[in-house]
């Protein structure tokens, strides 16, 4: 979110918020799966 710090979040529309939410979820899932695969 550091890249978006200069943007006022109240001016973002709901679609942009949804896209950021989905992108964050995918990024988190990929990070978790990467750590799990390293442990095996």
MOHU-V322302 format. One record per residue. N is the residue number from 1. RES is the residue in one letter. PHI is phi in degrees with one decimal (none if undefined). Layout:
{{N & RES & PHI} {N & RES & PHI}}
This chain:
{{1 & X & none} {2 & X & -63.6} {3 & X & -68.0} {4 & X & -96.7} {5 & X & -67.3} {6 & X & -85.5} {7 & X & -99.1} {8 & X & -73.7} {9 & X & -63.1} {10 & X & -71.5} {11 & X & -90.2} {12 & X & -74.0} {13 & X & -79.7} {14 & X & -66.1} {15 & X & -64.8} {16 & X & -66.2} {17 & X & -62.7} {18 & X & -64.5} {19 & X & -63.0} {20 & X & -65.6} {21 & X & -64.7} {22 & X & -65.8} {23 & X & -62.6} {24 & X & -65.3} {25 & X & -65.9} {26 & X & -66.3} {27 & X & -62.9} {28 & X & -65.8} {29 & X & -63.6} {30 & X & -65.0} {31 & X & -65.4} {32 & X & -64.3} {33 & X & -66.8} {34 & X & -67.1} {35 & X & -67.6} {36 & X & -66.2} {37 & X & -69.0} {38 & X & -72.0} {39 & X & -72.3} {40 & X & -75.4}}
